[in-house]
Amino acid sequence: MFGSIGVFELILILVIVILLFGAKKLPELGKATGQTLRLFRQAVSGKDSEENKEKKKEE
């Protein structure tokens, strides 16, 4: 899938992202992306629903 993307293309994509979001916003963007992926993985694996069930039992 990514076999045709070379180093030059990756650098070009990085430059475009920096121009669009600015260097100051990149850490915030990375953090938000990481949190989104973590929540998505939890939802897919079902861990989130299991934790909610346990919390409801405790209440």
PDB file as gemmi writes it, atoms N, CA and C in Angstrom:
CRYST1    1.000    1.000    1.000  90.00  90.00  90.00 P 1                      
ATOM      1  N   MET A   1       0.820  -1.192   0.000  1.00  0.00           N  
ATOM      2  CA  MET A   1       0.000   0.000   0.000  1.00  0.00           C  
ATOM      3  C   MET A   1       0.867   1.260   0.000  1.00  0.00           C  
ATOM      4  N   PHE A   2       1.847   1.306   0.902  1.00  0.00           N  
ATOM      5  CA  PHE A   2       2.708   2.475   0.982  1.00  0.00           C  
ATOM      6  C   PHE A   2       4.033   2.264   0.260  1.00  0.00           C  
ATOM      7  N   GLY A   3       4.124   1.242  -0.557  1.00  0.00           N  
ATOM      8  CA  GLY A   3       5.363   0.942  -1.252  1.00  0.00           C  
ATOM      9  C   GLY A   3       5.772   2.017  -2.233  1.00  0.00           C  
ATOM     10  N   SER A   4       4.827   2.748  -2.765  1.00  0.00           N  
ATOM     11  CA  SER A   4       5.160   3.761  -3.755  1.00  0.00           C  
ATOM     12  C   SER A   4       5.473   5.115  -3.132  1.00  0.00           C  
ATOM     13  N   ILE A   5       5.311   5.256  -1.820  1.00  0.00           N  
ATOM     14  CA  ILE A   5       5.619   6.516  -1.158  1.00  0.00           C  
ATOM     15  C   ILE A   5       7.077   6.477  -0.718  1.00  0.00           C  
ATOM     16  N   GLY A   6       7.839   7.436  -1.204  1.00  0.00           N  
ATOM     17  CA  GLY A   6       9.257   7.498  -0.880  1.00  0.00           C  
ATOM     18  C   GLY A   6       9.550   8.548   0.171  1.00  0.00           C  
ATOM     19  N   VAL A   7      10.827   8.744   0.419  1.00  0.00           N  
ATOM     20  CA  VAL A   7      11.272   9.701   1.431  1.00  0.00           C  
ATOM     21  C   VAL A   7      10.879  11.118   1.020  1.00  0.00           C  
ATOM     22  N   PHE A   8      11.055  11.450  -0.240  1.00  0.00           N  
ATOM     23  CA  PHE A   8      10.716  12.790  -0.706  1.00  0.00           C  
ATOM     24  C   PHE A   8       9.233  13.100  -0.482  1.00  0.00           C  
ATOM     25  N   GLU A   9       8.374  12.139  -0.754  1.00  0.00           N  
ATOM     26  CA  GLU A   9       6.943  12.345  -0.573  1.00  0.00           C  
ATOM     27  C   GLU A   9       6.594  12.537   0.898  1.00  0.00           C  
ATOM     28  N   LEU A  10       7.229  11.771   1.777  1.00  0.00           N  
ATOM     29  CA  LEU A  10       6.978  11.916   3.213  1.00  0.00           C  
ATOM     30  C   LEU A  10       7.422  13.284   3.719  1.00  0.00           C  
ATOM     31  N   ILE A  11       8.574  13.758   3.239  1.00  0.00           N  
ATOM     32  CA  ILE A  11       9.063  15.083   3.626  1.00  0.00           C  
ATOM     33  C   ILE A  11       8.110  16.154   3.117  1.00  0.00           C  
ATOM     34  N   LEU A  12       7.630  16.003   1.899  1.00  0.00           N  
ATOM     35  CA  LEU A  12       6.688  16.967   1.328  1.00  0.00           C  
ATOM     36  C   LEU A  12       5.394  17.006   2.135  1.00  0.00           C  
ATOM     37  N   ILE A  13       4.891  15.863   2.535  1.00  0.00           N  
ATOM     38  CA  ILE A  13       3.683  15.806   3.360  1.00  0.00           C  
ATOM     39  C   ILE A  13       3.926  16.488   4.703  1.00  0.00           C  
ATOM     40  N   LEU A  14       5.069  16.242   5.311  1.00  0.00           N  
ATOM     41  CA  LEU A  14       5.403  16.863   6.589  1.00  0.00           C  
ATOM     42  C   LEU A  14       5.465  18.382   6.466  1.00  0.00           C  
ATOM     43  N   VAL A  15       6.065  18.880   5.409  1.00  0.00           N  
ATOM     44  CA  VAL A  15       6.152  20.329   5.188  1.00  0.00           C  
ATOM     45  C   VAL A  15       4.756  20.930   5.018  1.00  0.00           C  
ATOM     46  N   ILE A  16       3.904  20.266   4.272  1.00  0.00           N  
ATOM     47  CA  ILE A  16       2.540  20.762   4.074  1.00  0.00           C  
ATOM     48  C   ILE A  16       1.782  20.798   5.394  1.00  0.00           C  
ATOM     49  N   VAL A  17       1.939  19.756   6.214  1.00  0.00           N  
ATOM     50  CA  VAL A  17       1.262  19.721   7.518  1.00  0.00           C  
ATOM     51  C   VAL A  17       1.753  20.853   8.404  1.00  0.00           C  
ATOM     52  N   ILE A  18       3.051  21.100   8.400  1.00  0.00           N  
ATOM     53  CA  ILE A  18       3.606  22.189   9.210  1.00  0.00           C  
ATOM     54  C   ILE A  18       3.072  23.535   8.734  1.00  0.00           C  
ATOM     55  N   LEU A  19       2.981  23.721   7.431  1.00  0.00           N  
ATOM     56  CA  LEU A  19       2.449  24.974   6.902  1.00  0.00           C  
ATOM     57  C   LEU A  19       0.972  25.153   7.239  1.00  0.00           C  
ATOM     58  N   LEU A  20       0.211  24.081   7.198  1.00  0.00           N  
ATOM     59  CA  LEU A  20      -1.220  24.180   7.477  1.00  0.00           C  
ATOM     60  C   LEU A  20      -1.518  24.435   8.956  1.00  0.00           C  
ATOM     61  N   PHE A  21      -0.855  23.717   9.828  1.00  0.00           N  
ATOM     62  CA  PHE A  21      -1.188  23.782  11.244  1.00  0.00           C  
ATOM     63  C   PHE A  21      -0.246  24.649  12.062  1.00  0.00           C  
ATOM     64  N   GLY A  22       0.933  24.900  11.568  1.00  0.00           N  
ATOM     65  CA  GLY A  22       1.906  25.673  12.325  1.00  0.00           C  
ATOM     66  C   GLY A  22       2.660  24.795  13.299  1.00  0.00           C  
ATOM     67  N   ALA A  23       3.881  25.185  13.580  1.00  0.00           N  
ATOM     68  CA  ALA A  23       4.743  24.380  14.441  1.00  0.00           C  
ATOM     69  C   ALA A  23       4.225  24.310  15.877  1.00  0.00           C  
ATOM     70  N   LYS A  24       3.534  25.346  16.333  1.00  0.00           N  
ATOM     71  CA  LYS A  24       3.047  25.365  17.714  1.00  0.00           C  
ATOM     72  C   LYS A  24       1.863  24.438  17.920  1.00  0.00           C  
ATOM     73  N   LYS A  25       1.090  24.184  16.883  1.00  0.00           N  
ATOM     74  CA  LYS A  25      -0.103  23.353  17.005  1.00  0.00           C  
ATOM     75  C   LYS A  25       0.183  21.863  16.816  1.00  0.00           C  
ATOM     76  N   LEU A  26       1.337  21.509  16.307  1.00  0.00           N  
ATOM     77  CA  LEU A  26       1.636  20.098  16.029  1.00  0.00           C  
ATOM     78  C   LEU A  26       1.611  19.216  17.275  1.00  0.00           C  
ATOM     79  N   PRO A  27       2.192  19.631  18.417  1.00  0.00           N  
ATOM     80  CA  PRO A  27       2.091  18.769  19.602  1.00  0.00           C  
ATOM     81  C   PRO A  27       0.649  18.544  20.057  1.00  0.00           C  
ATOM     82  N   GLU A  28      -0.169  19.584  19.974  1.00  0.00           N  
ATOM     83  CA  GLU A  28      -1.572  19.435  20.354  1.00  0.00           C  
ATOM     84  C   GLU A  28      -2.289  18.500  19.384  1.00  0.00           C  
ATOM     85  N   LEU A  29      -1.973  18.616  18.116  1.00  0.00           N  
ATOM     86  CA  LEU A  29      -2.577  17.756  17.107  1.00  0.00           C  
ATOM     87  C   LEU A  29      -2.174  16.297  17.327  1.00  0.00           C  
ATOM     88  N   GLY A  30      -0.913  16.072  17.655  1.00  0.00           N  
ATOM     89  CA  GLY A  30      -0.440  14.719  17.941  1.00  0.00           C  
ATOM     90  C   GLY A  30      -1.106  14.123  19.167  1.00  0.00           C  
ATOM     91  N   LYS A  31      -1.274  14.941  20.199  1.00  0.00           N  
ATOM     92  CA  LYS A  31      -1.916  14.467  21.425  1.00  0.00           C  
ATOM     93  C   LYS A  31      -3.377  14.107  21.161  1.00  0.00           C  
ATOM     94  N   ALA A  32      -4.063  14.950  20.423  1.00  0.00           N  
ATOM     95  CA  ALA A  32      -5.465  14.680  20.111  1.00  0.00           C  
ATOM     96  C   ALA A  32      -5.603  13.426  19.258  1.00  0.00           C  
ATOM     97  N   THR A  33      -4.693  13.233  18.319  1.00  0.00           N  
ATOM     98  CA  THR A  33      -4.721  12.039  17.477  1.00  0.00           C  
ATOM     99  C   THR A  33      -4.485  10.786  18.307  1.00  0.00           C  
ATOM    100  N   GLY A  34      -3.537  10.848  19.225  1.00  0.00           N  
ATOM    101  CA  GLY A  34      -3.255   9.710  20.096  1.00  0.00           C  
ATOM    102  C   GLY A  34      -4.443   9.350  20.978  1.00  0.00           C  
ATOM    103  N   GLN A  35      -5.091  10.361  21.540  1.00  0.00           N  
ATOM    104  CA  GLN A  35      -6.259  10.101  22.377  1.00  0.00           C  
ATOM    105  C   GLN A  35      -7.395   9.501  21.559  1.00  0.00           C  
ATOM    106  N   THR A  36      -7.568   9.997  20.346  1.00  0.00           N  
ATOM    107  CA  THR A  36      -8.617   9.469  19.479  1.00  0.00           C  
ATOM    108  C   THR A  36      -8.363   8.007  19.144  1.00  0.00           C  
ATOM    109  N   LEU A  37      -7.129   7.677  18.801  1.00  0.00           N  
ATOM    110  CA  LEU A  37      -6.793   6.293  18.483  1.00  0.00           C  
ATOM    111  C   LEU A  37      -6.973   5.386  19.689  1.00  0.00           C  
ATOM    112  N   ARG A  38      -6.600   5.860  20.874  1.00  0.00           N  
ATOM    113  CA  ARG A  38      -6.745   5.068  22.094  1.00  0.00           C  
ATOM    114  C   ARG A  38      -8.219   4.787  22.374  1.00  0.00           C  
ATOM    115  N   LEU A  39      -9.057   5.807  22.241  1.00  0.00           N  
ATOM    116  CA  LEU A  39     -10.489   5.607  22.462  1.00  0.00           C  
ATOM    117  C   LEU A  39     -11.096   4.671  21.422  1.00  0.00           C  
ATOM    118  N   PHE A  40     -10.641   4.780  20.190  1.00  0.00           N  
ATOM    119  CA  PHE A  40     -11.139   3.909  19.132  1.00  0.00           C  
ATOM    120  C   PHE A  40     -10.769   2.457  19.413  1.00  0.00           C  
ATOM    121  N   ARG A  41      -9.523   2.227  19.822  1.00  0.00           N  
ATOM    122  CA  ARG A  41      -9.094   0.855  20.139  1.00  0.00           C  
ATOM    123  C   ARG A  41      -9.889   0.284  21.304  1.00  0.00           C  
ATOM    124  N   GLN A  42     -10.153   1.112  22.309  1.00  0.00           N  
ATOM    125  CA  GLN A  42     -10.937   0.641  23.448  1.00  0.00           C  
ATOM    126  C   GLN A  42     -12.352   0.295  23.026  1.00  0.00           C  
ATOM    127  N   ALA A  43     -12.923   1.096  22.165  1.00  0.00           N  
ATOM    128  CA  ALA A  43     -14.289   0.833  21.709  1.00  0.00           C  
ATOM    129  C   ALA A  43     -14.352  -0.438  20.872  1.00  0.00           C  
ATOM    130  N   VAL A  44     -13.344  -0.661  20.042  1.00  0.00           N  
ATOM    131  CA  VAL A  44     -13.328  -1.848  19.194  1.00  0.00           C  
ATOM    132  C   VAL A  44     -13.119  -3.102  20.029  1.00  0.00           C  
ATOM    133  N   SER A  45     -12.234  -3.034  21.008  1.00  0.00           N  
ATOM    134  CA  SER A  45     -11.942  -4.213  21.815  1.00  0.00           C  
ATOM    135  C   SER A  45     -13.017  -4.478  22.867  1.00  0.00           C  
ATOM    136  N   GLY A  46     -13.842  -3.491  23.158  1.00  0.00           N  
ATOM    137  CA  GLY A  46     -14.903  -3.670  24.138  1.00  0.00           C  
ATOM    138  C   GLY A  46     -14.485  -3.375  25.560  1.00  0.00           C  
ATOM    139  N   LYS A  47     -13.256  -2.915  25.775  1.00  0.00           N  
ATOM    140  CA  LYS A  47     -12.797  -2.616  27.127  1.00  0.00           C  
ATOM    141  C   LYS A  47     -13.593  -1.478  27.740  1.00  0.00           C  
ATOM    142  N   ASP A  48     -13.950  -0.499  26.935  1.00  0.00           N  
ATOM    143  CA  ASP A  48     -14.686   0.647  27.439  1.00  0.00           C  
ATOM    144  C   ASP A  48     -16.037   0.224  28.000  1.00  0.00           C  
ATOM    145  N   SER A  49     -16.727  -0.631  27.280  1.00  0.00           N  
ATOM    146  CA  SER A  49     -18.043  -1.064  27.757  1.00  0.00           C  
ATOM    147  C   SER A  49     -17.922  -1.914  29.018  1.00  0.00           C  
ATOM    148  N   GLU A  50     -16.863  -2.710  29.124  1.00  0.00           N  
ATOM    149  CA  GLU A  50     -16.658  -3.521  30.328  1.00  0.00           C  
ATOM    150  C   GLU A  50     -16.373  -2.638  31.533  1.00  0.00           C  
ATOM    151  N   GLU A  51     -15.583  -1.580  31.344  1.00  0.00           N  
ATOM    152  CA  GLU A  51     -15.278  -0.681  32.449  1.00  0.00           C  
ATOM    153  C   GLU A  51     -16.532   0.056  32.906  1.00  0.00           C  
ATOM    154  N   ASN A  52     -17.367   0.459  31.964  1.00  0.00           N  
ATOM    155  CA  ASN A  52     -18.607   1.141  32.332  1.00  0.00           C  
ATOM    156  C   ASN A  52     -19.527   0.223  33.106  1.00  0.00           C  
ATOM    157  N   LYS A  53     -19.588  -1.059  32.724  1.00  0.00           N  
ATOM    158  CA  LYS A  53     -20.422  -2.022  33.434  1.00  0.00           C  
ATOM    159  C   LYS A  53     -19.941  -2.178  34.863  1.00  0.00           C  
ATOM    160  N   GLU A  54     -18.608  -2.240  35.059  1.00  0.00           N  
ATOM    161  CA  GLU A  54     -18.052  -2.389  36.391  1.00  0.00           C  
ATOM    162  C   GLU A  54     -18.340  -1.171  37.250  1.00  0.00           C  
ATOM    163  N   LYS A  55     -18.249   0.004  36.675  1.00  0.00           N  
ATOM    164  CA  LYS A  55     -18.525   1.236  37.426  1.00  0.00           C  
ATOM    165  C   LYS A  55     -19.992   1.293  37.838  1.00  0.00           C  
ATOM    166  N   LYS A  56     -20.875   0.867  36.967  1.00  0.00           N  
ATOM    167  CA  LYS A  56     -22.296   0.882  37.286  1.00  0.00           C  
ATOM    168  C   LYS A  56     -22.622  -0.102  38.397  1.00  0.00           C  
ATOM    169  N   LYS A  57     -21.915  -1.247  38.425  1.00  0.00           N  
ATOM    170  CA  LYS A  57     -22.134  -2.234  39.484  1.00  0.00           C  
ATOM    171  C   LYS A  57     -21.704  -1.704  40.828  1.00  0.00           C  
ATOM    172  N   GLU A  58     -20.615  -0.916  40.854  1.00  0.00           N  
ATOM    173  CA  GLU A  58     -20.096  -0.360  42.086  1.00  0.00           C  
ATOM    174  C   GLU A  58     -21.035   0.691  42.661  1.00  0.00           C  
ATOM    175  N   GLU A  59     -21.757   1.380  41.816  1.00  0.00           N  
ATOM    176  CA  GLU A  59     -22.654   2.451  42.288  1.00  0.00           C  
ATOM    177  C   GLU A  59     -23.873   1.835  42.805  1.00  0.00           C  
TER     178      GLU A  59                                                      
END                                                                             
